[in-house]
Amino acid sequence: MALLAHSWRQLCLLLEMIKFEHTVFALPFALIGMLLAADGLPPPPVLGWIVVAMVGARSSAMAFNRLVDLEIDRHNPRTAGRALPAGLLSSGQAWGFTFLSAALLVLAASRLNRTALALAPVALAIVWGYSFTKRFTALSHLVLGFAIGIAPSAAWIAVRGTLEPAPLVLTLAVMGWVGGFDIIYSLQDEEFDRRMGLHSLPARLGAARALWLSRALHVATVALLLWLPRWAPLGAWYYAGVAATALLLAYEQTLVKPNDLSRVNAAFFTVNGFVSLGLLAFTAIDLAARGRF
């Protein structure tokens, strides 16, 4: 029983380390890509393996990021209490979790189609590669956006085995959305990043100008979402979802000011969860209203 309890605690620490609950940011957009590719619901095994692939890819990416940033996290008061820098987990455990999660992605891709399997290493290279970008470019926020944004394109490939304009538009929309909210989140580390020689838009431009870029990215996100029906059969319910998304993003931007970061977590976690889940719900309703389910 003691061994079982210890193993459970370690698993909980691993899931906390990767913020497993934040899978809600990327997974809904992957499911939107899946629904559009299948023009409704795909066969249950395809849906299941897409979810497994998404969980594996994100879990591996987050664990890898924690390992790459271990020394940085030790020096940052905001992150020093995380499991790895605090010594609650070992690097060996984190590496094991990273590769196990990557293997889960590859397994899921192999159960989908040949194209998905062939591109699985490319997906891993993208989601792992983001972790190094803050060391040399202030555009790391957009790289993160792209790493998460490939989710709908990957799901499209999982269903059809091809890539078409619709998922690419959705990928760009997610890229702008994530880039915008990552700028907001990174405001917390503006001074730390400068001191450590790390690159971020707040560290380079200051909080006020970085926030304007965040707003511009969110405007671009809404514009791309409005453009998506040019490439996919979407109707009134989907447009209602985009309107709700626009309102949520506008609200998110009001929560944070250059001299007041007290509501960053509300902007980052709560609002963005509603954005992704809400747009998925409206897209599903739109397809259901046209008899696709």
N, C-alpha and C positions, 0 to 999 in steps of 0.2 A: 504493500500500500504506500509506503514511504517513497519508493521508486516511482510509482505511478503519479503520486502527488507532485514529486519533483519534476517529472517529465511534463506534466500539465502546466506547471508554473513556467517552465522554460518555453513551452509553446506559446503561452500567453505573452511572455516577454518578446518573443520573436514577432508575433502579430502586432503587438504594440509598437515595436521598433519600426515596422514598415507601415504603420497607420493603416491597417487592413481595411478599416471602415471607409477610407478615402477611395477605395475601389469604385465607390458610387460616382466619382467624378467622370471616369473614363468609360465604365461599363455601359451606361445608358446610351452613349453615343455609338458604341460598338453595336448595340442592339438595334439602334436606328438604322445603321448601315445594313445590318442583317435583314431587317424588315423590308427595307427598300429593295435590296437585292433579290429577295424571295417574293416580293410583291405580296407580302403577308407573312404568315408563319412558315418557317422551313420545317422539315421533318425533325421530330424531337431529338434524335442523336446529333444532328447538326447544331441545334441550339445548345445542347449540353456541352459539346466539345468546344464551341465558341466561348462559352462562359469559362470553361476550364483553361483554355488558351489565354484568355484575358487575365484571369487570376494569376496564372503562372508567370506571364510576362511582367505584369505590374509588380508582383511580389519579388521577382528576381531583380528587377530594376531598382526597387526601393532598398533592398538589402545591399545590393552592390553600391548604391549611393552612400549608404551609411558607412560602408567599409572604406570607400575612397575618401570620404570627408571625416574620417575618424579623428585625425589630429586637429582639424579645424574645429570640429564640434567640442573637443576637449577645452579649447581656448575661448569658446563663445559661451558667456553666462546663460544665454537662452537655451543652449543645447547640451550643456555639460552634464545635465542629469539624465540624458538618454541612456538606454541600456548598455550600449557599447562603451562610450566614454566613461560611464560610471562603473564599469566592470561587472555589471549584472549578467552580461553575456560575453562569451569569448569570440575572438575573431574566427576561430575554427568553426564554431557553431553558425556564425553568420555566413561564412563561405559555404558551408554545407547546405544551408537553407537557400542561398543564392543559386547554387548549381542544381539542387533538387527542384526548385521552382522553374528553372530554365528547362530542365528535362521534362517537366509537366507540359510546358509550352510545346516542345518538340513532339511529345507523344500526341497531344491534341491535334497538332497540325498534320501529323501522319494519318490521323483518323478522318481528316477532312478531305484533302485532295493533294495532288502532287505539287501544284503551284504553292499552296500554303506551306507545305513541308520545305520546299526549296527556299522560300523566303523567310522561314523562321530564323535562321542565323542572321539575316539582314535586320529583322526586327530587333533581335537581341543587341546587335551592334549599335542600333540607333538608341534604344532605351538605356543601354549601358554608357554609351558615349556621352550622353548629356552630362553625366557626373563630372566630367573634366572641364566643361566649357567655362565655368565661372573663373577658372584660372587664367583665361586669355581673352575673353570677349564679354562685353556688357550685353550682348544679344543672347545671353544664355537663357533668358526668359522665353524667347521665341524658339530656341532649340527644345526646351522643355515642352512648349506648346506643340511642336511638331512630333516629339516623341509620344505624347499622349494622343495627338491628333491622328496618328496613323491607325488608331483603333477602328474607326468606321470603314476605312479602306481595307484593312485586314479582314474585317468581318465580311465585307463584300466579296473579297477573294475567296474566303472560306465557303461562301454559298455558290458563287458562279465560276470560280477559277480564273476570272479575268478582272481587269481594272478599267473602269469607265469614268466619264466626267463627274457623275453625281457624287460618288464617294470622295473624289478629290476636292470638290467644293466643300463638302462637309469637313474634310480634313483641315482645310484652310480656315474654316469657321472655328473649329475647335482650337486650332493653333492660336488664333487671335484671342479667343476667350481665355485660354489658359495663360497665354503670355500677359494679358491684361491683369488677371488676378494674381499672377506670380509677382508682378511688379509691386502690387499692393502689399503682398506678404513680405517681400524683401525690404520694405521700408523699415522693418524692425531692426535690420542689420546694417543700416546705412553707414553708421560710424565704424562699426566693427569691420565691415568689408574694406573701407578705406584704410583702416589701421593695418589690416592683414594683407593689403595689396590684392584683394579679390575684386572681380569685376561684376558690377550690377548697374542697372540704369539709375537707381537712387544714389549710389555711391559716385557715379560719374556726373550726373546732371543735377542732383539735389532732389529732395522729395517733391517739391511743387512741379517741376518740369516732368519728372518721371510720372507723376499722377496724370498729367495731361496726355502723355503717351499711352498710359493705361486706358484712358477714356477713348482715345482714338482707336485703339485696338478693339475695344468693345463695340464701338460704332461700326467698324469693319466687320465684326462678327455678325451683327444684326443684318448688315447689307448682304453678306454671303448667305445667310440663312434665307433671306428673301429671294435670293437668286437661285437657290436650290430647286424650286419647282420648275425652273426652265429645263432641268435635266431629269426630274423624277415626277411621277404623277401624284402630286399632293394638292390638297384643296383647302377649304375654308377652316377646318379644324386645325390643320397645320399652321396656317397663318395666324390663327388665334394663339397658338403656342409660341410663335415668334414674337407676337405682341407682348405676351406675358414675359418672355425672356428679356425683351427690351426694357420692360418696366423693372424687372428684377436687377438687371445690370445697372440701370440708372440709380436704383436704390442703393446698390452696392457701392457705387461711386460716391454717394452722399455720406456713407458711414465713416470714411477715413479722410482726414485732412492733414496737410503737412506737419502741423503742430499738435495733432491729436490722433494718436494711434491706438486709443483705448478700445476701439471696436474692430480692430483688424481681424480677430478670430471670427466675429459674427459675419464680417464681409467674406472672409475666405471660406469658412466651413459651411455655415448655415445657408447663406444665399446661393452659393454655387451648387450645393446639393439639390436645392429646389430647381435651379436652372436645368441641370442635366436630367433629373427625373421628370420634371414638368414637360420638357420638350419631348421626351420619350413617350409620355402618356398622351400628349396631344397628337403625336404622329401615329400612335397605335389606334387612337380613336378615329383619326382621319381614314386610315386604312380599313378599319372595321365598318365605318359608315358607308364605304364603297363595296362592302361584301367580301373583303379580302381575307377575313378570318372565318 
